[in-house]
Amino acid sequence: MDFDEITENARDKIDELVHEKPHIFIAIVLIIVLFFIGLVVLAIQTSPKKAKVKHVAEFTADAPVVIPDAPNVEKDYYQFRTTPDKWSSSDVDKWFTYPDDKIMKELEKSNDALADEITGAAL
């Protein structure tokens, strides 16, 4: 038996498999393809990770911070200001909203619902 006979015999067997049993041939090809895809995924997953180089730039403030105009930032609000220990009466009038009965009832209702949810889940 020489090499030509072996290849001829293999070609005949493959041709017979393709034409007479195509479902088995397709299954074998799919198994082989999935095997090679698995090998590629395994090779990628087990390859060593490359070290990431972090670029750290030092910040030096050479100019004052300029806060852009925005609709949700008050003009009198500064991010880095020193605040007094107590509010003045004008600050209280400007920034504090006294709760009325309606707001207090809504708060009580939401707190009761939250407490019921917590205790109901614990039972």
Secondary structure by P-SEA (a helix, b strand, c coil): ccaaaaaaaaaaaaaaaacccaaaaaaaaaaaaaaaaaaaaaaaaaccccbbbbbbbbbbccccccccccccccccccccccccccccaaaaaccbbbbcaaaaaaaaaaaaaaaaaaaaaac
